[in-house]
Amino acid sequence: MSYQEKSTWGYGIITIVVFGYYLLTIEPQFRGASIEGSGYAGRMLAAILVYVVASIVLHIFISMVSPSEAGLEDQRDRDIYQFGEYVGQYLSAFGAFIALLMALAQWDYFWIANSIYLGFGAATLLASIVKIIAYRRGL
Amino acid sequence: MVKPTKISNSIRALRFSHGEMTQAELAKHVGVTRQTVIAIERGRYSPSLEVAFQIAQVFDAALEDVFQYPKD
């Protein structure tokens, strides 16, 4: 498994764990619980921070495990990356579009922020899945 | 989404006829990862024209001796 494929697996796992945990914490609000005082903004920022830190730690770890491959990428890695991001960006755009409609309808900030974040999270996860399939089955 | 390429190749045979060159050695010559050589060899990835020429140069062969494309 190449460095970039390991990295892709790592991003996918981190996204599932961090994003999944965040979703669990705001699940009561999705079920109708009060948004007031839910503290979602702090948890969202914390989730983003944890994601960034975990990504850095992951790459340090992968580089330590396979130092000779650290940072190596070739044309195939770039093609797979672009393909995965191309597919994933549709979900980002969809999340942003839904957030736009919510803003126009003057929904609470909670829904707007979460729509954008859900779009990003889902896009990252989809991009990782597409890339892994491309690495395993071909591009 | 993922479609098998129509391009076939003779890389495996050429490797063995060139001193049983390993995939890792070929990868090093061309400047790609070993996984990319495996993917090209198995027809799971169509290399760029530049990489295709580089592979042909390693074997001192013409491009069409390394890669083949079926006529319609």
Backbone of each chain as ProteinMPNN parsed JSONL, in Angstrom:
{"seq_chain_A": "MSYQEKSTWGYGIITIVVFGYYLLTIEPQFRGASIEGSGYAGRMLAAILVYVVASIVLHIFISMVSPSEAGLEDQRDRDIYQFGEYVGQYLSAFGAFIALLMALAQWDYFWIANSIYLGFGAATLLASIVKIIAYRRGL", "coords_chain_A": {"N_chain_A": [[0.854, -1.189, 0.0], [0.645, 2.147, -0.953], [2.129, 5.28, 0.206], [0.329, 7.419, -0.166], [-2.082, 6.047, -0.398], [-2.335, 4.904, 2.119], [-2.574, 7.272, 3.521], [-5.025, 8.157, 2.532], [-6.773, 6.195, 3.532], [-6.437, 6.792, 6.217], [-7.482, 9.43, 6.4], [-10.133, 8.854, 5.822], [-10.883, 7.215, 7.998], [-10.422, 8.947, 10.175], [-12.271, 10.922, 9.547], [-14.699, 9.508, 9.787], [-14.665, 8.877, 12.543], [-14.308, 11.394, 13.956], [-16.214, 13.11, 12.778], [-18.464, 11.51, 13.002], [-18.651, 11.324, 15.795], [-19.18, 13.993, 16.431], [-21.679, 14.3, 15.199], [-23.209, 12.587, 16.777], [-23.222, 14.046, 19.126], [-24.858, 16.203, 18.548], [-27.185, 15.073, 17.957], [-29.564, 15.078, 19.594], [-30.622, 17.654, 19.06], [-31.306, 17.444, 16.411], [-33.424, 15.815, 16.705], [-35.28, 17.451, 17.748], [-34.765, 18.699, 20.157], [-34.03, 21.565, 22.254], [-32.245, 24.224, 20.719], [-31.058, 26.339, 21.874], [-28.448, 27.087, 24.043], [-27.178, 24.717, 23.487], [-24.574, 24.502, 22.831], [-23.356, 23.884, 20.44], [-21.668, 25.214, 18.667], [-19.127, 25.458, 19.833], [-18.48, 22.758, 20.035], [-18.448, 22.048, 17.375], [-16.301, 23.589, 16.378], [-14.315, 22.469, 17.928], [-14.353, 19.863, 16.924], [-13.458, 20.314, 14.321], [-10.889, 21.258, 14.863], [-9.781, 19.003, 16.156], [-9.848, 17.238, 14.022], [-7.976, 18.382, 12.259], [-5.613, 18.273, 13.81], [-5.46, 15.508, 14.274], [-5.075, 14.629, 11.665], [-2.533, 15.63, 11.111], [-1.013, 14.233, 13.008], [-1.501, 11.646, 12.138], [-0.164, 11.61, 9.626], [2.438, 11.995, 10.436], [2.772, 9.625, 11.834], [2.407, 7.678, 9.783], [4.59, 8.313, 8.203], [6.643, 7.649, 9.934], [6.319, 4.911, 10.163], [6.727, 4.017, 7.531], [9.318, 5.23, 6.453], [10.782, 5.452, 4.075], [8.939, 5.86, 2.121], [7.742, 8.206, 2.671], [5.766, 10.939, 1.936], [5.865, 10.429, -0.78], [4.535, 10.631, -4.02], [2.891, 9.957, -7.098], [1.941, 10.19, -10.614], [-0.369, 8.606, -10.749], [-1.347, 8.691, -8.115], [-1.989, 11.411, -8.016], [-3.947, 11.55, -10.011], [-5.937, 9.904, -8.91], [-6.466, 11.316, -6.572], [-7.509, 13.724, -7.61], [-9.778, 12.756, -8.929], [-11.278, 11.681, -6.792], [-11.705, 13.989, -5.229], [-13.129, 15.484, -7.042], [-15.54, 14.064, -7.275], [-16.382, 14.168, -4.609], [-16.781, 16.91, -4.164], [-19.305, 17.552, -4.996], [-21.044, 17.004, -2.915], [-20.216, 18.873, -1.025], [-20.954, 21.216, -2.332], [-23.672, 20.785, -2.455], [-24.387, 20.805, 0.27], [-23.724, 23.465, 0.865], [-25.522, 24.77, -0.783], [-27.996, 24.022, 0.309], [-27.655, 25.272, 2.761], [-27.671, 27.897, 1.913], [-30.325, 28.186, 1.053], [-31.566, 27.858, 3.526], [-30.588, 30.112, 4.85], [-31.756, 32.128, 3.338], [-34.363, 31.641, 3.986], [-34.295, 32.417, 6.522], [-33.592, 30.663, 8.641], [-32.507, 29.236, 11.794], [-29.122, 29.876, 12.914], [-27.913, 27.534, 13.698], [-28.826, 25.437, 12.009], [-27.913, 26.301, 9.55], [-25.102, 26.435, 9.871], [-24.588, 23.768, 10.492], [-25.49, 22.476, 8.224], [-23.62, 23.266, 6.311], [-21.315, 22.2, 7.47], [-21.958, 19.478, 7.587], [-22.082, 18.997, 4.873], [-19.382, 19.375, 4.137], [-18.184, 17.355, 5.688], [-19.446, 15.0, 4.747], [-18.63, 15.147, 2.104], [-15.86, 14.86, 2.331], [-15.737, 12.278, 3.344], [-16.973, 10.796, 1.285], [-15.193, 11.351, -0.797], [-12.903, 10.075, 0.174], [-13.771, 7.397, 0.161], [-14.247, 6.98, -2.577], [-11.657, 7.33, -3.562], [-10.31, 5.219, -2.317], [-11.603, 3.018, -3.462], [-10.794, 3.451, -6.079], [-8.037, 3.095, -5.791], [-7.996, 0.393, -5.091], [-9.492, -1.007, -7.061], [-8.991, 0.157, -9.481], [-8.484, 2.877, -11.818]], "CA_chain_A": [[0.0, 0.0, 0.0], [1.497, 3.334, -1.065], [1.969, 6.306, 1.239], [-0.892, 8.186, -0.403], [-3.251, 5.208, -0.109], [-2.447, 4.864, 3.591], [-3.078, 8.586, 3.918], [-6.456, 8.202, 2.197], [-7.46, 5.381, 4.544], [-6.391, 7.546, 7.469], [-8.454, 10.522, 6.325], [-11.466, 8.257, 5.898], [-11.147, 6.757, 9.372], [-10.525, 10.138, 11.031], [-13.548, 11.578, 9.235], [-15.789, 8.725, 10.382], [-14.614, 8.974, 14.012], [-14.52, 12.774, 14.438], [-17.483, 13.596, 12.243], [-19.498, 10.669, 13.614], [-18.803, 11.722, 17.199], [-19.863, 15.298, 16.455], [-23.098, 14.084, 14.861], [-23.864, 12.003, 17.952], [-23.426, 15.07, 20.168], [-25.95, 17.13, 18.193], [-28.349, 14.26, 17.581], [-30.808, 15.526, 20.269], [-31.174, 18.836, 18.386], [-31.954, 16.967, 15.182], [-34.69, 15.176, 17.105], [-36.226, 18.463, 18.201], [-34.367, 19.31, 21.435], [-33.768, 23.001, 22.125], [-30.929, 24.607, 20.197], [-30.535, 27.307, 22.847], [-27.564, 26.538, 25.058], [-26.704, 23.366, 23.147], [-23.113, 24.565, 22.734], [-22.924, 23.184, 19.221], [-20.592, 25.945, 17.981], [-17.862, 25.055, 20.457], [-18.196, 21.355, 19.68], [-18.094, 22.006, 15.946], [-14.935, 24.095, 16.241], [-13.433, 21.461, 18.529], [-14.289, 18.737, 15.986], [-12.593, 20.73, 13.201], [-9.523, 21.303, 15.394], [-9.345, 17.613, 16.368], [-9.63, 16.662, 12.683], [-6.703, 18.902, 11.728], [-4.511, 17.73, 14.618], [-5.394, 14.061, 14.015], [-4.509, 14.447, 10.325], [-1.082, 15.867, 11.214], [-0.449, 13.096, 13.764], [-1.588, 10.48, 11.247], [0.893, 11.653, 8.62], [3.713, 11.759, 11.134], [2.796, 8.192, 12.138], [2.627, 6.922, 8.539], [5.97, 8.579, 7.787], [7.536, 6.91, 10.833], [6.183, 3.483, 9.862], [7.358, 3.779, 6.217], [10.079, 6.463, 6.182], [11.281, 5.53, 2.691], [7.837, 6.254, 1.228], [7.133, 9.432, 3.197], [5.491, 12.047, 1.018], [5.955, 10.03, -2.187], [3.313, 10.552, -4.814], [3.163, 9.968, -8.526], [0.815, 10.614, -11.446], [-1.576, 7.837, -10.382], [-1.856, 9.276, -6.867], [-2.61, 12.704, -8.332], [-5.185, 11.28, -10.76], [-6.929, 9.377, -7.965], [-6.833, 12.421, -5.687], [-8.389, 14.654, -8.334], [-11.048, 12.086, -9.184], [-12.008, 11.604, -5.524], [-12.139, 15.332, -4.838], [-14.142, 15.907, -8.022], [-16.808, 13.436, -6.892], [-16.759, 14.64, -3.273], [-17.165, 18.327, -4.11], [-20.747, 17.701, -5.228], [-21.719, 17.038, -1.608], [-19.913, 20.187, -0.428], [-21.791, 22.204, -3.009], [-25.064, 20.53, -2.052], [-24.529, 21.305, 1.647], [-23.703, 24.931, 0.813], [-26.768, 25.21, -1.417], [-29.053, 23.877, 1.321], [-27.422, 26.337, 3.75], [-28.117, 29.143, 1.282], [-31.797, 28.213, 1.135], [-31.909, 28.068, 4.936], [-30.299, 31.509, 5.176], [-32.795, 32.939, 2.688], [-35.604, 31.426, 4.735], [-33.999, 32.927, 7.879], [-33.548, 29.605, 9.649], [-31.527, 29.463, 12.86], [-27.724, 29.648, 12.532], [-27.587, 26.124, 13.972], [-29.084, 24.621, 10.825], [-27.046, 26.769, 8.455], [-23.723, 25.989, 10.154], [-24.511, 22.301, 10.421], [-25.654, 22.056, 6.832], [-22.315, 23.444, 5.653], [-20.361, 21.241, 8.051], [-22.358, 18.145, 7.122], [-21.665, 18.915, 3.471], [-17.931, 19.163, 4.103], [-17.871, 16.037, 6.257], [-19.905, 13.963, 3.821], [-17.788, 15.228, 0.904], [-14.553, 14.276, 2.67], [-15.912, 10.827, 3.467], [-17.225, 10.244, -0.055], [-13.936, 11.439, -1.561], [-12.018, 9.009, 0.665], [-14.295, 6.107, -0.313], [-14.006, 6.9, -4.028], [-10.215, 7.157, -3.772], [-9.926, 3.861, -1.902], [-12.091, 2.115, -4.52], [-9.911, 3.642, -7.237], [-6.749, 2.446, -5.489], [-8.163, -1.067, -5.026], [-10.083, -1.618, -8.258], [-8.48, 0.78, -10.699], [-9.034, 4.187, -12.196]], "C_chain_A": [[0.894, 1.244, 0.0], [1.2, 4.335, 0.059], [0.638, 7.042, 1.079], [-2.146, 7.353, -0.142], [-3.453, 5.078, 1.399], [-3.042, 6.167, 4.104], [-4.588, 8.683, 3.669], [-7.271, 7.39, 3.202], [-7.547, 6.15, 5.867], [-7.412, 8.664, 7.497], [-9.879, 9.977, 6.474], [-11.829, 7.864, 7.324], [-11.316, 7.95, 10.317], [-11.87, 10.835, 10.798], [-14.704, 10.835, 9.897], [-15.832, 8.938, 11.901], [-15.002, 10.38, 14.486], [-15.899, 13.286, 14.032], [-18.642, 12.818, 12.877], [-19.752, 11.061, 15.063], [-19.548, 13.06, 17.298], [-21.359, 15.121, 16.184], [-23.858, 13.503, 16.052], [-24.161, 13.074, 18.999], [-24.567, 16.025, 19.825], [-27.236, 16.385, 17.797], [-29.644, 14.691, 18.302], [-31.458, 16.73, 19.582], [-31.862, 18.442, 17.075], [-33.308, 16.331, 15.487], [-35.683, 16.182, 17.68], [-35.887, 19.109, 19.531], [-34.005, 20.775, 21.204], [-32.344, 23.273, 21.637], [-30.24, 25.562, 21.168], [-29.669, 26.591, 23.878], [-27.04, 25.147, 24.746], [-25.177, 23.326, 23.018], [-22.562, 23.897, 21.492], [-21.723, 23.862, 18.568], [-19.223, 25.536, 18.524], [-17.479, 23.642, 20.061], [-17.807, 21.233, 18.208], [-16.659, 22.475, 15.735], [-13.934, 23.096, 16.804], [-13.261, 20.284, 17.575], [-13.367, 19.074, 14.813], [-11.126, 20.735, 13.643], [-8.961, 19.898, 15.574], [-9.029, 16.952, 15.028], [-8.269, 17.084, 12.134], [-5.521, 18.286, 12.478], [-4.337, 16.236, 14.333], [-4.786, 13.781, 12.644], [-2.992, 14.617, 10.358], [-0.409, 14.686, 11.902], [-0.427, 11.847, 12.887], [-0.426, 10.47, 10.247], [2.276, 11.484, 9.228], [3.863, 10.263, 11.397], [3.093, 7.368, 10.883], [4.074, 7.1, 8.068], [6.967, 7.817, 8.65], [7.51, 5.417, 10.514], [6.884, 3.143, 8.539], [8.16, 5.013, 5.812], [10.538, 6.587, 4.734], [10.197, 6.006, 1.723], [7.265, 7.621, 1.585], [6.985, 10.515, 2.132], [5.542, 11.684, -0.457], [4.585, 10.054, -2.851], [3.687, 10.601, -6.288], [1.891, 10.347, -9.28], [-0.473, 9.895, -11.063], [-2.193, 8.383, -9.092], [-2.587, 10.586, -7.152], [-3.926, 12.519, -9.086], [-6.294, 10.812, -9.813], [-7.408, 10.484, -7.023], [-7.838, 13.35, -6.38], [-9.762, 14.043, -8.588], [-11.91, 12.041, -7.908], [-12.556, 12.95, -5.098], [-13.242, 15.841, -5.767], [-15.515, 15.337, -7.653], [-17.304, 14.024, -5.567], [-17.291, 16.059, -3.255], [-18.66, 18.543, -4.366], [-21.501, 17.791, -3.893], [-21.443, 18.35, -0.881], [-20.833, 21.244, -1.012], [-23.25, 22.038, -2.593], [-25.325, 21.073, -0.65], [-24.587, 22.817, 1.678], [-25.004, 25.467, 0.219], [-27.94, 25.12, -0.432], [-28.923, 24.98, 2.369], [-27.889, 27.685, 3.204], [-29.636, 29.279, 1.362], [-32.255, 28.479, 2.569], [-31.691, 29.528, 5.335], [-31.368, 32.431, 4.577], [-34.123, 32.829, 3.426], [-35.466, 31.845, 6.202], [-34.141, 31.851, 8.942], [-32.499, 29.961, 10.697], [-30.12, 29.15, 12.356], [-27.321, 28.185, 12.71], [-27.72, 25.285, 12.715], [-28.17, 25.002, 9.667], [-25.614, 26.249, 8.646], [-23.6, 24.478, 9.991], [-24.702, 21.777, 9.003], [-24.32, 22.155, 6.084], [-21.326, 22.388, 6.154], [-20.68, 19.808, 7.615], [-21.94, 17.938, 5.67], [-20.182, 18.639, 3.341], [-17.575, 17.749, 4.563], [-18.237, 14.908, 5.299], [-19.041, 13.948, 2.56], [-16.428, 14.588, 1.155], [-14.641, 12.759, 2.729], [-16.118, 10.191, 2.096], [-15.942, 10.248, -0.894], [-12.978, 10.326, -1.137], [-12.459, 7.654, 0.129], [-13.995, 5.924, -1.806], [-12.524, 6.641, -4.31], [-9.782, 5.731, -3.418], [-10.378, 2.839, -2.95], [-11.181, 2.223, -5.747], [-8.547, 2.987, -7.008], [-6.87, 0.923, -5.58], [-8.567, -1.678, -6.361], [-9.636, -0.993, -9.566], [-9.176, 2.079, -11.015], [-9.201, 4.221, -13.698]], "O_chain_A": [[1.784, 1.381, 0.84], [0.186, 4.251, 0.751], [-0.086, 7.261, 2.05], [-3.165, 7.891, 0.29], [-4.578, 5.131, 1.896], [-3.893, 6.175, 4.994], [-5.329, 9.221, 4.491], [-8.321, 7.832, 3.667], [-8.58, 6.158, 6.537], [-8.126, 8.838, 8.485], [-10.714, 10.566, 7.16], [-12.931, 8.14, 7.798], [-12.224, 7.974, 11.148], [-12.519, 11.28, 11.744], [-15.583, 11.453, 10.497], [-16.9, 9.152, 12.474], [-15.904, 10.54, 15.308], [-16.645, 13.824, 14.849], [-19.667, 13.395, 13.24], [-20.896, 11.128, 15.512], [-20.43, 13.232, 18.141], [-22.196, 15.721, 16.858], [-25.004, 13.873, 16.309], [-25.192, 13.036, 19.672], [-25.181, 16.597, 20.726], [-28.222, 16.984, 17.367], [-30.712, 14.675, 17.691], [-32.684, 16.829, 19.521], [-32.869, 19.034, 16.686], [-34.21, 16.311, 14.649], [-36.796, 15.814, 18.055], [-36.625, 19.975, 20.0], [-33.706, 21.172, 20.078], [-31.382, 22.644, 22.078], [-29.014, 25.593, 21.271], [-30.097, 25.62, 24.503], [-26.516, 24.466, 25.629], [-24.566, 22.26, 23.087], [-21.435, 23.402, 21.491], [-20.864, 23.197, 17.989], [-18.285, 25.3, 17.763], [-16.314, 23.354, 19.787], [-16.953, 20.426, 17.841], [-15.892, 21.844, 15.007], [-12.854, 22.895, 16.249], [-12.156, 19.761, 17.426], [-12.59, 18.231, 14.364], [-10.241, 20.286, 12.915], [-7.821, 19.622, 15.201], [-8.063, 16.198, 14.913], [-7.511, 16.265, 11.615], [-4.552, 17.836, 11.866], [-3.216, 15.754, 14.172], [-4.06, 12.801, 12.478], [-2.257, 13.859, 9.725], [0.625, 14.196, 11.45], [0.542, 11.087, 12.893], [0.218, 9.439, 10.049], [3.172, 10.905, 8.613], [4.941, 9.698, 11.211], [3.93, 6.466, 10.914], [4.701, 6.153, 7.594], [8.013, 7.387, 8.163], [8.535, 4.739, 10.583], [7.552, 2.114, 8.433], [7.739, 5.763, 4.931], [10.67, 7.696, 4.217], [10.501, 6.497, 0.636], [6.399, 8.136, 0.878], [7.961, 10.942, 1.515], [5.291, 12.537, -1.307], [3.604, 9.554, -2.301], [4.683, 11.217, -6.668], [0.9, 10.768, -8.684], [-1.546, 10.499, -11.053], [-3.412, 8.521, -8.99], [-3.66, 10.844, -6.606], [-4.898, 13.233, -8.84], [-7.436, 11.263, -9.902], [-8.595, 10.579, -6.714], [-8.871, 13.709, -5.814], [-10.783, 14.722, -8.478], [-13.107, 12.324, -7.944], [-13.703, 13.063, -4.665], [-14.164, 16.536, -5.338], [-16.524, 16.04, -7.713], [-18.485, 14.337, -5.417], [-18.15, 16.392, -2.438], [-19.215, 19.579, -4.002], [-22.463, 18.547, -3.757], [-22.32, 18.882, -0.2], [-21.414, 22.057, -0.292], [-23.97, 23.018, -2.404], [-26.344, 21.717, -0.403], [-25.384, 23.4, 2.413], [-25.523, 26.492, 0.663], [-28.767, 26.028, -0.353], [-29.917, 25.552, 2.815], [-28.433, 28.509, 3.939], [-30.162, 30.341, 1.693], [-33.205, 29.227, 2.8], [-32.497, 30.11, 6.062], [-31.821, 33.38, 5.217], [-34.902, 33.78, 3.488], [-36.377, 31.66, 7.009], [-34.725, 32.078, 10.002], [-31.701, 30.878, 10.503], [-29.932, 28.289, 11.497], [-26.491, 27.665, 11.964], [-26.825, 24.505, 12.39], [-27.713, 24.148, 8.907], [-25.002, 25.704, 7.727], [-22.629, 23.978, 9.424], [-24.135, 20.749, 8.632], [-23.943, 21.257, 5.331], [-20.603, 21.77, 5.373], [-19.778, 19.026, 7.313], [-21.502, 16.854, 5.284], [-19.761, 17.793, 2.553], [-16.786, 17.047, 3.93], [-17.454, 13.987, 5.069], [-18.752, 12.886, 2.01], [-15.906, 13.866, 0.307], [-13.763, 12.046, 2.243], [-15.509, 9.168, 1.783], [-15.643, 9.287, -1.603], [-12.321, 9.71, -1.976], [-11.631, 6.854, -0.307], [-13.551, 4.86, -2.239], [-12.178, 5.841, -5.178], [-8.989, 5.118, -4.131], [-9.639, 1.913, -3.287], [-10.843, 1.218, -6.372], [-7.975, 2.397, -7.924], [-5.97, 0.247, -6.078], [-8.058, -2.728, -6.752], [-9.875, -1.548, -10.638], [-10.286, 2.351, -10.556], [-9.65, 5.227, -14.247]]}, "seq_chain_B": "MVKPTKISNSIRALRFSHGEMTQAELAKHVGVTRQTVIAIERGRYSPSLEVAFQIAQVFDAALEDVFQYPKD", "coords_chain_B": {"N_chain_B": [[-18.185, 4.124, -12.844], [-15.578, 3.107, -12.208], [-13.737, 1.834, -14.718], [-12.462, -0.871, -16.594], [-9.366, -0.614, -18.312], [-8.816, -0.584, -21.872], [-6.378, -0.896, -22.757], [-3.715, -3.056, -23.153], [-0.704, -4.656, -21.956], [2.812, -5.502, -22.155], [4.482, -5.586, -20.057], [5.144, -7.274, -17.915], [6.282, -9.526, -19.182], [8.409, -8.255, -20.454], [9.87, -7.355, -18.294], [10.814, -9.755, -17.23], [12.353, -10.613, -19.303], [14.37, -8.851, -19.178], [16.524, -9.395, -17.367], [15.045, -10.359, -15.226], [13.819, -8.18, -13.957], [12.631, -6.472, -11.138], [9.384, -5.306, -9.971], [9.711, -3.183, -8.275], [12.202, -2.214, -9.032], [11.71, -1.374, -11.644], [9.847, 0.595, -11.073], [11.456, 2.415, -9.728], [13.195, 3.211, -11.765], [11.418, 4.55, -13.425], [10.285, 6.405, -11.818], [7.954, 6.217, -10.308], [5.58, 4.865, -7.904], [5.846, 1.513, -6.558], [3.369, 0.356, -6.389], [1.995, 1.63, -8.384], [3.217, 0.642, -10.682], [2.401, -2.015, -10.445], [-0.371, -1.665, -10.72], [-0.5, -0.679, -13.362], [0.592, -2.804, -14.765], [-1.312, -4.789, -14.32], [-3.407, -3.779, -15.707], [-5.093, -2.001, -14.462], [-4.763, 0.641, -14.402], [-4.277, 3.295, -16.598], [-1.358, 4.557, -17.779], [0.086, 7.885, -17.95], [1.031, 9.496, -21.046], [3.666, 10.259, -20.912], [4.742, 8.678, -18.819], [4.335, 6.215, -19.969], [6.093, 6.331, -22.167], [8.468, 6.517, -20.735], [8.564, 4.026, -19.507], [8.807, 2.405, -21.749], [11.295, 3.269, -22.627], [12.973, 2.307, -20.622], [13.01, -0.389, -21.199], [14.138, -0.243, -23.613], [12.512, -0.286, -25.858], [9.958, -0.005, -28.435], [7.046, 2.053, -28.114], [4.671, 0.735, -28.852], [5.437, -1.85, -28.562], [5.354, -2.256, -25.945], [2.891, -1.345, -24.966], [-0.4, -2.151, -25.961], [-3.234, -1.553, -28.026], [-6.524, -2.496, -28.755], [-7.799, -2.879, -32.091], [-10.781, -1.41, -33.448]], "CA_chain_B": [[-17.14, 4.957, -12.271], [-14.296, 2.465, -12.45], [-13.852, 0.974, -15.895], [-11.177, -1.453, -16.958], [-8.798, -0.018, -19.515], [-8.691, -1.479, -23.025], [-4.947, -1.0, -23.067], [-2.999, -4.188, -22.562], [0.73, -4.375, -21.988], [3.734, -6.639, -22.076], [5.498, -5.182, -19.067], [5.594, -8.428, -17.13], [7.2, -10.321, -20.028], [9.618, -7.454, -20.68], [10.654, -7.352, -17.044], [11.512, -11.033, -17.076], [13.384, -10.731, -20.35], [15.43, -7.898, -18.853], [17.195, -9.796, -16.131], [14.05, -10.542, -14.161], [13.696, -6.905, -13.254], [11.485, -6.461, -10.214], [8.468, -4.166, -10.108], [10.302, -2.068, -7.527], [13.295, -1.657, -9.847], [11.084, -0.627, -12.743], [9.24, 1.793, -10.47], [12.543, 3.356, -9.429], [13.666, 3.755, -13.049], [10.408, 5.428, -14.032], [9.951, 7.461, -10.867], [6.601, 6.046, -9.757], [5.592, 3.9, -6.803], [5.715, 0.105, -6.977], [1.935, 0.086, -6.523], [1.566, 2.123, -9.701], [3.686, -0.35, -11.663], [1.494, -3.175, -10.311], [-1.673, -1.282, -11.295], [-0.342, -0.592, -14.824], [0.83, -4.172, -15.264], [-2.563, -5.538, -14.243], [-4.432, -3.116, -16.504], [-6.031, -1.252, -13.615], [-4.466, 2.07, -14.535], [-3.626, 3.68, -17.848], [-0.377, 5.591, -17.439], [0.161, 9.059, -18.841], [1.896, 9.252, -22.208], [5.056, 10.431, -20.472], [5.149, 7.483, -18.073], [4.369, 5.118, -20.938], [7.36, 6.45, -22.895], [9.563, 6.226, -19.803], [8.613, 2.568, -19.344], [9.351, 1.857, -23.004], [12.742, 3.58, -22.657], [13.675, 1.404, -19.699], [13.175, -1.671, -21.889], [14.706, 0.06, -24.931], [11.536, -0.838, -26.805], [9.001, 0.967, -28.967], [5.856, 2.158, -27.268], [3.684, -0.289, -29.211], [5.907, -3.162, -28.109], [5.062, -2.327, -24.5], [1.448, -1.158, -24.789], [-1.195, -2.479, -27.137], [-4.635, -1.121, -27.974], [-7.224, -3.277, -29.782], [-8.467, -2.152, -33.173], [-12.242, -1.585, -33.407]], "C_chain_B": [[-15.76, 4.366, -12.592], [-14.447, 1.523, -13.638], [-12.486, 0.403, -16.232], [-10.666, -0.822, -18.245], [-8.718, -1.048, -20.635], [-7.215, -1.709, -23.367], [-4.367, -2.234, -22.381], [-1.503, -3.884, -22.653], [1.554, -5.644, -21.828], [4.804, -6.39, -21.023], [6.049, -6.386, -18.303], [6.614, -9.261, -17.927], [8.511, -9.57, -20.24], [10.501, -7.403, -19.433], [11.476, -8.63, -16.926], [12.599, -11.208, -18.131], [14.528, -9.731, -20.14], [15.997, -8.216, -17.47], [16.271, -9.944, -14.949], [13.966, -9.296, -13.274], [12.466, -6.929, -12.334], [10.599, -5.24, -10.484], [9.05, -2.94, -9.407], [11.412, -1.4, -8.329], [12.731, -0.831, -11.004], [10.496, 0.688, -12.225], [10.298, 2.862, -10.212], [13.064, 4.014, -10.707], [12.71, 4.821, -13.585], [10.05, 6.59, -13.103], [8.502, 7.425, -10.407], [6.684, 5.05, -8.599], [5.44, 2.483, -7.367], [4.247, -0.245, -7.197], [1.401, 0.551, -7.881], [2.015, 1.167, -10.805], [2.772, -1.574, -11.636], [0.16, -2.866, -10.993], [-1.6, -1.217, -12.826], [-0.233, -1.996, -15.409], [-0.467, -4.986, -15.302], [-3.709, -4.889, -15.034], [-5.459, -2.37, -15.687], [-5.786, 0.252, -13.686], [-3.763, 2.32, -15.862], [-2.637, 4.792, -17.543], [-0.469, 6.77, -18.391], [1.112, 8.712, -19.986], [3.365, 9.317, -21.802], [5.569, 9.194, -19.73], [5.241, 6.286, -19.019], [5.684, 5.149, -21.726], [8.543, 6.101, -21.992], [9.714, 4.722, -19.613], [9.229, 1.928, -20.592], [10.855, 2.095, -23.085], [13.549, 2.649, -21.766], [13.967, 0.079, -20.393], [13.81, -1.494, -23.279], [13.806, -0.503, -26.03], [10.641, 0.283, -27.331], [7.741, 0.942, -28.106], [4.858, 1.034, -27.553], [4.152, -1.71, -28.88], [5.606, -3.36, -26.623], [3.544, -2.254, -24.264], [0.72, -1.461, -26.089], [-2.631, -2.011, -26.925], [-5.395, -1.831, -29.083], [-7.853, -2.387, -30.851], [-9.963, -2.426, -33.103], [-12.72, -2.579, -34.467]], "O_chain_B": [[-14.899, 5.032, -13.167], [-15.186, 0.541, -13.577], [-11.475, 1.102, -16.164], [-11.441, -0.533, -19.157], [-8.568, -2.243, -20.378], [-6.866, -2.591, -24.152], [-4.518, -2.418, -21.173], [-1.095, -2.957, -23.353], [1.058, -6.697, -21.426], [5.906, -6.933, -21.104], [7.254, -6.5, -18.076], [7.664, -9.644, -17.41], [9.589, -10.165, -20.211], [11.729, -7.409, -19.525], [12.656, -8.604, -16.577], [13.62, -11.855, -17.896], [15.533, -9.773, -20.85], [15.944, -7.403, -16.547], [16.657, -9.688, -13.808], [14.033, -9.357, -12.046], [11.389, -7.366, -12.74], [11.012, -4.28, -11.135], [8.904, -1.811, -9.876], [11.552, -0.177, -8.313], [13.214, 0.262, -11.3], [10.631, 1.74, -12.85], [10.072, 4.05, -10.444], [13.339, 5.214, -10.733], [13.129, 5.846, -14.121], [9.571, 7.63, -13.554], [7.895, 8.464, -10.147], [7.738, 4.466, -8.351], [4.973, 2.285, -8.489], [3.915, -1.041, -8.076], [0.487, -0.049, -8.447], [1.271, 0.915, -11.753], [2.412, -2.107, -12.686], [-0.374, -3.685, -11.741], [-2.528, -1.647, -13.51], [-0.874, -2.328, -16.405], [-0.681, -5.779, -16.219], [-4.835, -5.387, -15.031], [-6.572, -2.127, -16.153], [-6.525, 1.037, -13.092], [-2.788, 1.651, -16.204], [-3.038, 5.865, -17.092], [-1.025, 6.669, -19.484], [1.891, 7.763, -19.902], [4.195, 8.542, -22.278], [6.679, 8.724, -19.977], [6.129, 5.444, -18.877], [6.313, 4.11, -21.927], [9.503, 5.468, -22.433], [10.827, 4.198, -19.563], [10.063, 1.027, -20.497], [11.601, 1.234, -23.552], [14.664, 2.253, -22.106], [15.032, -0.507, -20.205], [13.994, -2.461, -24.019], [14.274, -1.109, -26.995], [10.575, 1.369, -26.756], [7.424, -0.058, -27.462], [4.275, 0.455, -26.636], [3.363, -2.654, -28.915], [5.605, -4.482, -26.117], [2.994, -3.009, -23.463], [1.163, -1.08, -27.173], [-3.169, -2.06, -25.818], [-4.973, -1.786, -30.239], [-8.364, -1.304, -30.567], [-10.381, -3.527, -32.747], [-13.918, -2.842, -34.57]]}, "name": "protein", "num_of_chains": 2, "seq": "MSYQEKSTWGYGIITIVVFGYYLLTIEPQFRGASIEGSGYAGRMLAAILVYVVASIVLHIFISMVSPSEAGLEDQRDRDIYQFGEYVGQYLSAFGAFIALLMALAQWDYFWIANSIYLGFGAATLLASIVKIIAYRRGLMVKPTKISNSIRALRFSHGEMTQAELAKHVGVTRQTVIAIERGRYSPSLEVAFQIAQVFDAALEDVFQYPKD"}
